[in-house]
Every structure is written in C-alpha cells, then in structure tokens.
C-alpha cells in the first residue's frame, strides 16, 4: 500500500535505509531505542512534597521515580483517580493538584514503593 493509493499523486513507500520500495526491500527491521526496562516499585525511592504555585494553589509532587514513561503515566492515572484531582507529568516528577501527602503516601506504600 503506497502513499495516496488510487490517486494521480500515488507514490510507493520507500525504505529509509536502502531507498528501495518496502515490498522489495530486504533490510533488517531497526530495533527501537526506547527499550526502557520497567523498574519494580520495591527498587524505587520516590519523595513526596507539597509546593505552592501561582495564586496560592497547592500541588503534591512525587519525585524520583524511575522506569519507563508508560509506567509513570500509569501511576499518574492511578493517583489522579485516587485523589479525585487533576495532575500532570513534569520533567522530573508527577504533579497532583491539591494537598494529598497522606493519601498518596499510603497508596505508594501499599504498592510496594519505599518512600524517603
């Protein structure tokens, strides 16, 4: 199946390595570099803290998490559902809106995380 199949602009899909059509190409598939190993909770030591943001808003931060982005995204979803609040992934932490130190701390301990 090529790009724009059935139109006057139809072009075949080419291999990025050899430049031949994908149908004829004999190149090995390229392995993904994003092979991040998931780290079990018992080997992680996240830290919890509350920060004040603009206009006096409080945010609970879970910092120091290891593992794949998929694993961190799943934890973010679980924490948002647990707290009934919004949240987001920041560069080095998970941010949950509001002050939820005790609730998040208990949940992480139940999951096997070792808190600092």
N, C-alpha and C positions, 0 to 999 in steps of 0.2 A: 504494500500500500504506500503510495507516494504522496508527496505534498500536493494539495489541490487536485486530487484524483478526479478525473472526468471533466476537467475544465481546460481551456486553452493554455492555462498557466501551469499545467501539470509538470512537476519535476520529480525525479527519483530521489529517494532518501539516500545520502552518501555516508559511508563510514568515516569517522573522524580521524582514524589512524592511516588507512591506506588510500582513501578517496574513491574507492570503488562503490558500486551500488551495494546496499546492505544484503540483497538477495544473493550476490555473488561473493561477497567478502568472506575471507577465511581467517580473519584476525580473532585472537583470543578476546573474550569479554574482559573489560577493565574492571578490576576489583574496586569496590568503594573504599575510600579513605576514611569514611565516617564509621569505622568499626570500633565504637567505644564500648567497652565492657561495662555491664551494669554492676555496680558495687552493692553488695548486700547491706541492709541497714545496720547490722551489728558491727560493720567496719567503718561506719561514718560517725563523726562527732560534730553535728551542727550546733550552732549557737543561736539563742533567741534573744531578741531585744525589741524594745518599743522606741520608735522615733517620732518626733513631732515634725510634721510637714507644714506646708503653707496653710495659713488661716487656722492654725491650731489643730489640724487633723492628726490623728494618731495612726500609725502603721506598725504592725508587728512584722519583723523581719526574721526569716530563717536563713542564716548564712552558713557557709562552709560545707555545702552539700557537694558530694562527688557523684560521678556516674553520668549516664547518657542524658541528653536533653529530653528524650522521651520519658525517662524515668522521673526527671524533675518535673516535667509537665503533668505527669500523672499524679504526683504528690501535690502539686499546686491545685489540681482539680479536687482532690480529696479534702484538702484543707479549706478550700472555699466552700465546699458543701458542708463540712463540719461546722464552720463558723457562721454560715449563712451570710457571708460577706463577699465583696469583690476582692480581686487580687491580681497580681501580675508577676511575670518573671523579670527580674532585673539582671544586670550583668553578673553579679556575684551572689544573688540572694533571691528568695521568694518573698514577696511583699503581700500581706493580707491587711485589708482595711480594717482599722479598729484595734482595740487593745484586747488581745486574746492569748496572753502569755500562758496562763494556766491550762486552758483548753488544748492549745496546740502542744504544749509540753507533755501533757498526759497522753495525747494521741501518739506523739512520736515515740514515747517510751513503750507504749503498747505495741507499736510496730517493730520495736527492737533497736531503735536509734539510741546511741549513747550521747546524752546532752552534756555540753560543757557547763 
